[in-house]
Amino acid sequence: GQQLNQSPQSMFIQEGEDVSMNCTSSSIFNTWLWYKQDPGEGPVLLIALYKAGELTSNGRLTAQFGITRKDSFLNISASIPSDVGIYFCAGQLLGGATNKLIFGTGTLLAVQP
Amino acid sequence: DTEVTQTPKHLVMGMTNKKSLKCEQHMGHRAMYWYKQKAKKPPELMFVYSYEKLSINESVPSRFSPECPNSSLLNLHLHALQPEDSALYLCASRQTGGSPLHFGNGTRLTVT
């Protein structure tokens, strides 16, 4: 199925460093979502973005909905060991009675204490 | 804790078995989804139910049969699966419109 381009594919950082990851698409989306998935669990919603240009924070996380509506980024400041996991962006297409969610390829984050 | 509950958490089945995965949510969401996820890959959409009616089938093989008995429950019936069907099966739900998906913790399925 369709996937979004997400980069980087993986990151290995030291505790306390800031992290940035982004997603790009050739299609326009109405909503951008960022999820985190821990091993053996389902994706957990971190941030939802509904408007082009919107910048939203959730604690140490900040995400932005690109002006062109074709991209989004997620920043994590002052990383801690529990930030470890796979981060997925997802773009949402609105259409009819049901909306499809297209996922990015994922960014694996490893944080060394 | 997730508000979308999936059972069982783990399932091992042979290729000739029939089993079912169950999903339940009590958030009043009217759209429910089944996703399949392979290790370190993004979830792949399988089925979508909207107001208890099947609205999307992403060309899923007929050995997977979804069912939505009511607005809170979603089942996935499995029959004659193949080893390559082994994966994490995720259920998700949302209010209709542009609200985000909420996922369960999945059922880890192994087909032997």
Interface residues (C-beta under 8 A of the other chain):
Chain A: G1 Q3 N30 T31 L33 Y35 G40 E41 G42 P43 V44 L45 A48 Y50 I86 F88 A90 Q92 L94 G96 A97 T98 N99 K100 L101 F103 G104 T105 G106 L108
Chain B: T2 V4 Q6 A31 K40 K41 P42 P43 E44 L45 V48 S50 Y51 S55 I56 E58 L90 A92 R94 T96 G97 G98 P100 L101 H102 F103 G104 N105 G106 R108
